[in-house]
C-alpha cells in the first residue's frame, strides 16, 4: 500500500476554488443522472444522500488529484482526512462501497453524459476544440482480466484521443474482435468534436496497423506513426544495406529508408525512418523507434520532433499504470470501468487547465506532485 505524502494545503485550496468557482465543475457534472433514475410505474421513496451525482463525481476527481489510484486506498488513506475533504469543499470522502456501487450503476447514457461534461469543459476553458489546424494524437493500451474457474479471460482495450495536450474522447471495448474498429470509432468521435479537419494525425505503435493506415488514407488525413524497429523492418528487410545515418544536433541518429507502397497494388505511399536516441542515463540502452508517415517531403528533423512531442496515455496521467492497469479494476462491469476512466480523464484535464493559469514553469506533472496526499 502506498504511503501518505505531504500535500500543499494552499495549492489544494486554490485548485478547489478554481474548479468550483471558475470551471463550475459541479454544474458540469450535474448532468450525470446515475442516482436519479426513477421507476414511474413503481416509485420508490429514497432518503436524500449527502453524495448526490455531481458530488460523487467531484469526489472521484478529488481522489485522482490526491493520488488515489484504486478504490481500496479510500479507507486507509483518505477516509480519516476530513481536513483534505473540507479544503476541497466536500463533506467527507465517500467510502469504498459507495464508490463501487456508484460505478456499477452506470449505463451507456451516463457515459455519454460524462463525455458531454468533458466536451463542455474543454469548449469553454480549453484550447483543443478551438484549434483551426488541429493535430490529433491517438494512443491505446490493453489489459487482460483473469477470471476464476473455467471461464475465459477477458481483454479490455482502451483508446484515447488527445489534442493540444487535452484528452478529447475515449473508447473502451471488451474483447475487441477487430482492434482497428476501436480506433475508427475513436477517430470518428474526435473528428466530430474538433472545429476543423485535423492537419495531422499522430498514432502510437499500439494503434498502428495497415488497416488503420488505410482508414486514415480513405479520410485523406496525413498521419505519422511511431512504431518499433521490428515492425518497420518487416517491410524493409534489406533497407539498411549501403545507406548512411544522419546525426541531428542533439546526437539523435536517423536513417531514412525512403518511400514505398504500403501494400502492393495500392496507391498509398509511406515513408519510413529509423531513429536512435542517446541513452537517457549512463549504462542504459539507446532509445530506438521507427517513424512511418504519409508526409513524404518533410525534413527528417521535423518528423523526429513531431514524433517526440506526441501526447500519450502514460505521460498524460503521470503514472505508469493508473488509471487502467493499477491493481484490481474498480468494477466488474465494463461500463463502470469506462466511467472510472472518464472521471480520471476529466480530473487530469482540470489539472492541465489549472497549470496554464499558474503560468510559466508549471506543468500538470509538477502540480500533481504538489497535490498528492498518497505517494506514487
C-alpha positions as CSV (number, residue, x, y, z in Angstrom):
1,X,0.0,0.0,0.0
2,X,1.4,3.4,-0.9
3,X,2.5,5.7,2.0
4,X,1.0,9.0,2.8
5,X,2.5,12.1,1.3
6,X,2.6,15.7,2.4
7,X,0.2,17.7,0.2
8,X,0.2,21.5,-0.1
9,X,-3.0,22.8,1.5
10,X,-2.6,26.2,-0.2
11,X,-2.3,24.7,-3.6
12,X,-5.1,22.3,-2.9
13,X,-7.4,25.0,-1.8
14,X,-6.6,27.1,-4.8
15,X,-7.3,24.2,-7.1
16,X,-10.7,23.7,-5.3
17,X,-11.5,27.3,-5.8
18,X,-10.6,27.2,-9.5
19,X,-12.6,24.0,-10.1
20,X,-15.7,25.1,-8.2
21,X,-15.8,28.8,-8.9
22,X,-14.1,29.2,-12.2
23,X,-14.9,26.0,-14.0
24,X,-18.2,25.5,-12.2
25,X,-17.3,21.8,-12.2
26,X,-20.3,20.6,-10.1
27,X,-22.6,22.4,-12.6
28,X,-21.0,20.5,-15.4
29,X,-21.3,17.2,-13.6
30,X,-24.9,17.8,-12.6
31,X,-25.9,16.4,-16.0
32,X,-24.9,12.9,-14.7
33,X,-28.1,11.2,-13.6
34,X,-26.9,7.8,-12.3
35,X,-28.7,8.1,-8.9
36,X,-31.7,10.0,-10.2
37,X,-33.3,7.2,-12.2
38,X,-36.9,6.7,-11.3
39,X,-39.4,3.9,-11.9
40,X,-42.6,5.8,-12.6
41,X,-44.7,2.7,-12.6
42,X,-43.5,1.7,-9.1
43,X,-42.0,4.8,-7.5
44,X,-39.6,4.2,-4.6
45,X,-39.1,6.9,-1.9
46,X,-35.4,7.2,-1.2
47,X,-33.6,9.1,1.5
48,X,-31.7,12.2,0.4
49,X,-28.0,11.3,0.3
50,X,-25.1,13.6,1.1
51,X,-23.4,12.3,-2.0
52,X,-25.6,13.2,-4.9
53,X,-24.4,12.5,-8.5
54,X,-22.3,15.7,-9.0
55,X,-20.8,15.4,-5.5
56,X,-19.8,11.8,-6.1
57,X,-18.3,12.7,-9.5
58,X,-16.4,15.5,-7.9
59,X,-15.3,13.1,-5.2
60,X,-13.7,10.9,-7.8
61,X,-11.9,13.9,-9.3
62,X,-10.6,14.8,-5.8
63,X,-9.3,11.3,-5.3
64,X,-7.4,11.5,-8.6
65,X,-5.8,14.8,-7.6
66,X,-4.8,13.4,-4.2
67,X,-3.1,10.3,-5.9
68,X,-5.6,7.5,-5.1
69,X,-5.1,5.0,-7.9
70,X,-7.6,2.4,-6.7
71,X,-10.7,2.3,-4.6
72,X,-9.1,0.2,-1.9
73,X,-7.0,3.2,-0.9
74,X,-10.0,5.2,0.3
75,X,-10.4,3.5,3.7
76,X,-6.8,3.5,5.0
77,X,-5.5,6.7,3.4
78,X,-8.4,9.1,2.7
79,X,-11.4,8.3,5.0
80,X,-9.8,9.9,8.0
81,X,-8.6,13.0,6.2
82,X,-11.5,15.3,6.7
83,X,-9.2,18.3,6.6
84,X,-8.5,17.5,2.9
85,X,-12.1,16.9,2.2
86,X,-13.1,20.3,3.7
87,X,-10.3,22.0,1.7
88,X,-11.8,20.6,-1.5
89,X,-15.3,21.5,-0.5
90,X,-16.5,18.0,0.3
91,X,-18.4,17.0,3.5
92,X,-16.1,13.9,3.6
93,X,-14.7,11.3,1.3
94,X,-17.2,8.6,0.3
95,X,-16.4,5.1,1.4
96,X,-15.3,2.2,-0.8
97,X,-18.8,0.7,-1.0
98,X,-20.5,3.9,-2.1
99,X,-17.9,4.5,-4.8
100,X,-18.1,0.9,-6.1
101,X,-21.9,0.9,-6.2
102,X,-21.9,4.2,-8.0
103,X,-19.7,2.9,-10.8
104,X,-21.7,-0.3,-11.1
105,X,-24.9,1.8,-11.7
106,X,-23.5,3.4,-14.9
107,X,-25.3,2.8,-18.2
108,X,-24.3,3.9,-21.7
109,X,-26.4,7.0,-21.3
110,X,-24.5,8.1,-18.2
111,X,-21.2,7.6,-20.0
112,X,-22.4,9.9,-22.7
113,X,-23.3,12.4,-20.0
114,X,-19.7,12.3,-18.8
115,X,-18.4,12.8,-22.4
116,X,-20.7,15.8,-22.7
117,X,-19.3,17.3,-19.5
118,X,-15.7,16.8,-20.7
119,X,-16.6,18.4,-24.0
120,X,-18.3,21.4,-22.4
121,X,-15.2,21.8,-20.1
122,X,-12.8,21.9,-23.0
123,X,-15.0,24.0,-25.2
124,X,-15.4,26.7,-22.5
125,X,-12.0,26.7,-21.0
126,X,-9.6,24.6,-23.1
127,X,-7.9,25.2,-26.4
128,X,-8.1,21.9,-28.3
129,X,-11.6,22.3,-29.6
130,X,-11.0,25.8,-31.0
131,X,-7.9,24.9,-33.0
132,X,-8.1,26.0,-36.6
133,X,-5.4,23.4,-37.7
134,X,-5.5,20.7,-35.0
135,X,-3.0,18.0,-34.6
136,X,-4.7,14.8,-33.3
137,X,-2.9,12.2,-31.2
138,X,-4.2,8.6,-30.7
139,X,-2.9,6.2,-28.1
140,X,-4.2,2.8,-26.9
141,X,-3.5,0.2,-24.3
142,X,-5.0,-3.1,-23.3
143,X,-5.4,-5.2,-20.2
144,X,-6.3,-8.9,-19.7
145,X,-8.5,-9.7,-16.8
146,X,-8.2,-13.2,-15.3
147,X,-11.4,-14.9,-14.2
148,X,-11.6,-17.8,-11.8
149,X,-12.8,-21.2,-12.8
150,X,-13.1,-22.4,-16.4
151,X,-14.3,-19.1,-17.7
152,X,-12.1,-17.5,-20.3
153,X,-10.0,-14.4,-19.6
154,X,-11.4,-11.1,-20.8
155,X,-9.4,-8.4,-22.6
156,X,-10.1,-4.7,-22.3
157,X,-8.7,-2.3,-24.9
158,X,-8.8,1.4,-24.2
159,X,-8.0,4.2,-26.7
160,X,-7.8,7.9,-26.1
161,X,-7.6,10.9,-28.5
162,X,-5.6,14.0,-27.5
163,X,-5.3,17.4,-29.0
164,X,-3.1,20.3,-27.7
165,X,-2.3,18.2,-24.6
166,X,-6.0,17.7,-23.7
167,X,-8.0,14.5,-23.8
168,X,-10.9,14.9,-26.2
169,X,-12.5,11.4,-26.5
170,X,-12.0,7.8,-25.5
171,X,-13.4,4.4,-26.2
172,X,-13.2,1.2,-24.0
173,X,-14.0,-2.1,-25.7
174,X,-14.3,-5.5,-24.1
175,X,-12.8,-8.4,-26.1
176,X,-12.5,-6.4,-29.3
177,X,-12.6,-8.7,-32.3
178,X,-11.1,-6.1,-34.6
179,X,-8.8,-3.7,-32.9
180,X,-8.9,-1.3,-35.8
181,X,-12.7,-0.8,-35.2
182,X,-11.9,0.8,-31.8
183,X,-9.6,3.3,-33.5
184,X,-12.1,4.0,-36.2
185,X,-14.8,4.8,-33.6
186,X,-12.5,7.0,-31.6
187,X,-11.3,8.9,-34.7
188,X,-14.9,9.5,-35.8
189,X,-15.9,10.8,-32.3
190,X,-12.8,13.1,-32.1
191,X,-13.4,14.4,-35.6
192,X,-17.0,15.4,-34.6
193,X,-15.6,17.4,-31.7
194,X,-12.9,19.3,-33.5
195,X,-13.6,22.6,-35.1
196,X,-11.6,21.7,-38.3
197,X,-10.2,18.7,-40.1
198,X,-7.0,17.5,-38.4
199,X,-3.9,18.8,-40.2
200,X,-2.0,15.7,-38.9
201,X,-2.9,12.5,-37.0
202,X,-0.1,11.1,-34.8
203,X,-0.6,7.5,-33.6
204,X,1.5,5.3,-31.3
205,X,2.7,1.8,-32.0
206,X,-0.3,0.3,-30.1
207,X,-2.6,1.9,-32.6
208,X,-0.6,1.4,-35.8
209,X,-1.7,-1.2,-38.4
210,X,-2.2,-1.4,-42.1
211,X,-5.9,-1.3,-41.6
212,X,-5.6,2.0,-39.6
213,X,-3.3,3.4,-42.2
214,X,-5.8,2.6,-45.0
215,X,-8.7,4.1,-42.9
216,X,-6.7,7.4,-42.5
217,X,-5.9,7.4,-46.2
218,X,-9.6,7.0,-47.1
219,X,-10.3,10.0,-44.9
220,X,-7.4,11.9,-46.6
221,X,-5.8,12.6,-43.2
222,X,-2.0,12.9,-43.2
223,X,-0.5,10.8,-40.4
224,X,2.7,9.9,-38.5
225,X,3.1,6.7,-36.6
226,X,5.8,5.8,-34.0
227,X,6.4,2.1,-34.2
228,X,9.1,-0.4,-33.3
229,X,12.1,-1.2,-35.5
230,X,10.9,-4.7,-35.9
231,X,7.6,-3.5,-37.4
232,X,9.3,-1.1,-39.7
233,X,12.0,-3.5,-40.9
234,X,9.4,-6.2,-41.7
235,X,8.5,-4.1,-44.8
236,X,12.2,-3.2,-45.4
237,X,14.2,-6.3,-44.7
238,X,17.4,-5.1,-46.6
239,X,16.9,-1.4,-46.1
240,X,20.0,-0.6,-44.0
241,X,22.4,-2.1,-46.6
242,X,24.5,0.7,-48.2
243,X,22.7,3.6,-46.5
244,X,24.2,6.2,-44.2
245,X,22.9,7.5,-40.9
246,X,22.3,11.2,-40.4
247,X,23.2,12.8,-37.0
248,X,21.0,15.6,-35.6
249,X,22.3,18.3,-33.3
250,X,21.0,16.5,-30.2
251,X,23.1,13.4,-31.1
252,X,20.0,11.6,-32.4
253,X,20.8,9.3,-35.4
254,X,18.3,8.9,-38.2
255,X,18.2,6.6,-41.2
256,X,15.7,7.4,-44.0
257,X,14.5,4.2,-45.6
258,X,12.7,6.1,-48.3
259,X,9.1,5.7,-49.6
260,X,7.3,2.6,-50.6
261,X,3.8,1.4,-51.3
262,X,2.2,0.3,-48.0
263,X,0.5,-2.7,-49.8
264,X,1.4,-3.8,-53.3
265,X,-1.3,-2.8,-55.7
266,X,-2.4,0.2,-53.7
267,X,-1.7,3.9,-54.2
268,X,-0.7,4.7,-50.6
269,X,2.9,5.7,-50.4
270,X,4.5,5.6,-46.9
271,X,7.9,6.9,-45.8
272,X,9.9,5.1,-43.1
273,X,12.7,6.4,-40.8
274,X,14.7,4.6,-38.2
275,X,15.5,6.8,-35.1
276,X,18.1,6.0,-32.4
277,X,18.4,8.4,-29.5
278,X,21.3,8.6,-27.0
279,X,20.9,6.6,-23.7
280,X,18.9,8.7,-21.2
281,X,21.3,7.6,-18.3
282,X,24.8,6.1,-18.3
283,X,24.6,2.3,-18.7
284,X,21.1,2.3,-20.2
285,X,20.3,1.2,-23.7
286,X,19.8,3.7,-26.6
287,X,16.1,4.5,-27.3
288,X,15.0,3.2,-30.7
289,X,11.8,3.9,-32.6
290,X,10.7,3.9,-36.2
291,X,8.5,6.5,-37.9
292,X,6.1,5.6,-40.6
293,X,4.3,8.5,-42.2
294,X,2.4,9.8,-45.2
295,X,4.5,13.0,-45.1
296,X,6.9,12.2,-47.9
297,X,8.7,15.5,-48.3
298,X,9.2,16.8,-44.8
299,X,12.8,17.1,-43.5
300,X,14.0,14.4,-41.1
301,X,14.4,16.7,-38.0
302,X,10.8,17.9,-38.4
303,X,9.5,14.3,-38.4
304,X,11.6,13.3,-35.4
305,X,10.4,16.3,-33.5
306,X,6.7,15.6,-34.4
307,X,7.1,12.0,-33.2
308,X,8.8,13.1,-29.9
309,X,6.1,15.6,-29.0
310,X,3.2,13.1,-29.3
311,X,0.8,13.0,-26.4
312,X,0.5,9.6,-24.8
313,X,-1.6,8.0,-22.1
314,X,1.2,7.4,-19.7
315,X,2.7,10.9,-19.6
316,X,-0.8,12.4,-19.6
317,X,-1.9,10.7,-16.4
318,X,1.6,10.8,-15.0
319,X,1.5,7.2,-13.6
320,X,2.9,4.1,-15.3
321,X,-0.3,2.1,-14.6
322,X,-3.1,4.4,-13.4
323,X,-5.9,4.6,-14.2
324,X,-6.2,1.4,-16.3
325,X,-3.6,-1.0,-15.0
326,X,-3.0,-0.4,-11.3
327,X,-4.4,-3.2,-9.1
328,X,-7.9,-4.7,-9.5
329,X,-10.2,-2.9,-11.8
330,X,-12.8,-0.8,-9.9
331,X,-15.8,-2.6,-11.3
332,X,-16.7,-5.9,-12.8
333,X,-19.0,-4.1,-15.3
334,X,-17.3,-2.6,-18.4
335,X,-19.5,0.5,-18.1
336,X,-18.3,1.0,-14.5
337,X,-14.7,0.8,-15.6
338,X,-15.4,3.2,-18.5
339,X,-16.9,5.7,-16.0
340,X,-13.8,5.4,-13.8
341,X,-11.6,6.1,-16.8
342,X,-13.7,9.1,-17.9
343,X,-13.7,10.6,-14.4
344,X,-9.9,10.3,-14.2
345,X,-9.6,11.9,-17.6
346,X,-11.7,14.9,-16.6
347,X,-9.6,15.2,-13.4
348,X,-6.4,15.4,-15.4
349,X,-7.9,17.8,-17.9
350,X,-8.8,20.1,-15.0
351,X,-5.2,19.9,-13.7
352,X,-3.8,20.9,-17.1
353,X,-6.2,23.9,-17.4
354,X,-5.2,24.9,-13.8
355,X,-1.5,24.6,-14.6
356,X,-1.9,27.0,-17.5
357,X,-3.4,29.6,-15.2
358,X,-0.5,29.3,-12.8
359,X,1.9,30.5,-15.6
360,X,5.3,29.6,-16.9
361,X,7.2,26.8,-15.1
362,X,4.0,24.9,-14.0
363,X,3.1,21.7,-15.6
364,X,0.4,19.1,-14.8
365,X,3.1,16.7,-13.6
366,X,4.7,19.3,-11.2
367,X,1.3,20.4,-10.0
368,X,0.2,16.8,-9.3
369,X,3.3,16.2,-7.3
370,X,2.4,19.1,-5.0
371,X,-1.2,18.0,-4.6
372,X,-0.9,14.3,-3.9
373,X,-1.6,13.0,-0.5
374,X,-0.7,9.4,-1.5
375,X,2.8,8.6,-2.7
376,X,3.2,7.0,-6.2
